[in-house]
Amino acid sequence: MHAPSNRGATAYLGRCLVTGAAGFVGKHLVMALLQRGLHVRALVRNSQLLIQHDNLECMHGDIRNAQQALQACNGIDTVFHAAAMSARLGGSGVSRAYRDQAYATNVTGTGNIIRACQAQRVRRLLYTSSVDTCFNGEDALHMDEHTPYATRPGCVDQETKIPAEQAVLAANSPGGYGLLTCALRPDGIWGAGGSVMLDTLVAMSRAGRMVSLTGSMEGIHDHVHVDNLVAAHLLAADALRPGSPVCGKAYFISDGVPARMFQFVEPLFTGLGYARPRYTVPVESLTLLMRAWQWLHFKIGITAPLLSPHELNKLAVSTVVSSAAAARDFGYRPVKSVGEGMREAVAYYRAQGQG
């Protein structure tokens, strides 16, 4: 992994807490912080974090529990809040239990972390947000820091990520020993091993189930390699200093190489010897099917749809973000190219016997 190695920045971050440390982003954050010689407390709920290091403290806890959040933040200088529930389903049929669970984790849990940071005098809070906070279900070829929040959320994830991000940014308090906050908005997080997007594509291709494209697949999208996202977190954390323009702001983070979905993943398919899907299913027809499937999932308990209507919509339209503000305010630049990341992914999946 390549990432900033400024020793002054490392010392400034102090003792770090990573929530959601067993997740794809959280695990990579933990490893990057340990590589810089920092003491890291990794907060996990049920999963095991298979990392051994003298500077690593693993703690089991749930951000939905205010007392456990308070305990997790004790003695911490910088919090990287990556814990979340990915609630990609939506629509009128959503069950109360599904929505309540997402709100408990993404909104109440984030509020617990904010209040714990304030009570324990944590200095910096970095929140892993999402492009979805500003995705309105239509083409947006230049999303930047001036793009407003979405007003037509297509899934519960959007419903919960928007107020969670707003709460983090509103908690920024640079006066005295106040909490300094920042949010990063990635989309399409990818990389070798643990990326839901790549793991799903490889598993479906290996099983012979990747036989069709969705719609014309003309939508152009941004993605971000996990190493680039981690580098952005570290740079933004170091920039969280009184008077910095980073304080209380949200930033889009991407690889800076927008592409059509199958143009983006074709090097992976080719490298693993899988054929590109040959057929096209109209996105309108598939969306109607998935809406009905989603409704039946909540009403009679069938398995969740392969793709939610929200995810299909994101595939069908173009969403391109600008990381110019991140470059200007805290020096973000991609540290790993798409080509390098794809070569690593091919090597990883081959080693797993999947190519």
C-alpha positions, -999 to 999 in steps of 0.1 A, spaced: 0 0 0 12 35 -9 2 64 13 15 96 29 44 89 53 49 124 68 62 117 103 50 150 116 15 142 105 17 108 121 26 123 155 -1 149 152 -28 122 149 -19 107 183 -39 77 195 -65 66 169 -99 48 170 -112 31 139 -149 21 140 -161 -6 116 -125 -19 118 -134 -53 104 -149 -38 72 -131 -33 39 -123 4 45 -118 1 83 -93 -28 80 -72 -8 55 -73 22 77 -61 2 107 -32 -13 87 -22 21 73 -22 37 108 -2 9 122 24 12 94 29 48 106 37 36 141 5 49 157 -14 32 185 -48 21 171 -79 10 189 -100 -11 165 -137 -12 173 -156 -42 160 -190 -56 167 -191 -93 159 -164 -99 134 -128 -108 143 -100 -86 131 -72 -109 119 -44 -85 124 -16 -89 150 4 -59 160 20 -45 193 3 -12 188 -32 -26 180 -59 -28 206 -91 -47 195 -123 -38 213 -157 -53 208 -185 -29 210 -215 -14 193 -218 22 183 -256 19 188 -248 17 226 -239 52 239 -219 38 268 -198 16 246 -191 44 222 -180 66 252 -157 38 263 -142 34 228 -133 71 226 -116 72 260 -80 84 256 -83 89 218 -71 118 198 -84 110 163 -115 90 154 -120 75 119 -157 66 119 -162 40 91 -189 18 108 -222 18 89 -250 -4 78 -253 -6 40 -291 -3 35 -294 -3 -3 -331 -13 -4 -359 13 -4 -394 19 -17 -428 19 0 -426 -17 11 -396 -12 33 -402 -28 67 -401 -9 99 -374 -32 113 -351 -27 83 -354 11 85 -351 12 122 -319 -9 121 -303 14 95 -313 45 115 -300 30 147 -266 23 132 -261 52 108 -278 80 125 -281 72 162 -247 54 162 -230 83 145 -246 106 171 -233 84 199 -198 87 184 -200 125 181 -212 129 217 -185 104 229 -158 124 211 -171 156 227 -172 141 262 -138 124 259 -122 155 244 -113 138 211 -96 164 188 -105 151 153 -134 131 138 -132 118 102 -164 104 88 -166 80 59 -197 92 41 -208 85 5 -215 101 -29 -251 90 -23 -256 119 0 -259 140 -31 -272 115 -56 -307 124 -69 -312 96 -94 -303 116 -124 -272 124 -145 -247 146 -127 -215 150 -146 -199 175 -123 -205 169 -86 -184 190 -63 -185 208 -29 -213 230 -41 -236 201 -50 -266 201 -27 -279 171 -7 -302 147 -24 -339 155 -21 -352 123 -36 -334 94 -17 -339 61 -35 -329 38 -6 -327 38 32 -289 42 30 -294 76 15 -321 85 41 -296 77 69 -263 88 55 -275 124 48 -284 132 85 -254 114 98 -230 134 76 -249 166 85 -245 159 122 -208 152 119 -202 185 100 -224 205 124 -204 191 153 -173 210 141 -162 234 169 -128 249 163 -129 272 193 -108 263 224 -104 225 226 -134 218 204 -139 188 181 -127 193 145 -147 173 119 -146 163 82 -165 139 59 -152 121 29 -176 110 1 -164 80 -19 -183 58 -44 -175 24 -59 -148 15 -34 -127 -12 -49 -94 -32 -44 -82 -67 -40 -99 -88 -14 -129 -76 5 -144 -52 -21 -180 -61 -24 -181 -49 -60 -152 -69 -72 -159 -100 -51 -195 -101 -64 -184 -97 -101 -158 -124 -98 -181 -148 -80 -208 -144 -106 -184 -147 -135 -169 -179 -120 -203 -194 -116 -213 -185 -151 -240 -161 -140 -226 -129 -155 -242 -133 -189 -259 -100 -195 -253 -63 -192 -278 -39 -176 -293 -15 -201 -268 1 -225 -243 6 -197 -235 40 -211 -235 56 -177 -201 70 -167 -191 65 -131 -163 73 -106 -146 48 -84 -120 50 -57 -94 24 -49 -93 17 -12 -56 28 -9 -66 62 -24 -94 65 0 -72 56 30 -46 82 18 -73 108 16 -84 100 52 -49 104 65 -43 137 47 -76 151 58 -70 141 94 -36 158 94 -53 189 79 -79 191 107 -63 220 125 -78 252 139 -84 276 111 -81 250 83 -107 251 55 -111 214 59 -129 218 93 -166 212 90 -165 203 53 -173 173 31 -151 162 1 -157 139 -28 -128 114 -33 -122 94 -65 -95 79 -86 -101 107 -111 -107 82 -140 -145 81 -146 -155 52 -169 -184 31 -180 -188 1 -156 -177 -27 -179 -149 -5 -194 -137 -1 -158 -138 -38 -149 -128 -53 -183 -91 -56 -173 -102 -78 -144 -124 -100 -166 -96 -103 -192 -69 -110 -166 -90 -138 -151 -100 -153 -184 -137 -145 -181 -157 -135 -211 -174 -101 -212 -212 -105 -210 -228 -107 -244 -264 -98 -239 -283 -66 -228 -313 -65 -206 -333 -32 -208 -327 -13 -175 -364 -2 -174 -376 -38 -174 -350 -50 -149 -359 -21 -126 -396 -30 -126 -386 -66 -118 -363 -55 -89 -389 -32 -75 -414 -60 -73 -388 -83 -59 -378 -58 -33 -415 -53 -23 -420 -91 -20 -388 -94 0 -403 -72 27 -438 -84 25 -434 -122 23 -398 -127 32 -382 -139 -1 -345 -133 -5 -333 -98 -12 -330 -88 -49 -296 -93 -66 -295 -56 -73 -317 -30 -57 -336 -5 -78 -313 22 -64 -282 3 -75 -297 -2 -110 -304 35 -112 -268 43 -103 -256 19 -131 -279 35 -157 -270 72 -151 -238 91 -151 -223 104 -118 -189 121 -120 -173 138 -90 -146 163 -87 -118 158 -61 -104 193 -69 -114 206 -35 -97 178 -17 -65 184 -38 -67 221 -30 -75 219 8 -54 189 19 -33 178 -10 -52 147 -21 -38 129 -51 -45 93 -60 -15 72 -48 -25 41 -68 -35 40 -105 -64 21 -118 -40 -1 -139 -19 -9 -109 -50 -17 -87 -64 -40 -114 -31 -59 -118 -31 -64 -80 -67 -76 -81 -61 -101 -109 -31 -115 -90 -52 -117 -58 -81 -136 -74 -58 -159 -93 -41 -168 -60 -75 -176 -46 -81 -200 -75 -107 -178 -91 -91 -172 -125 
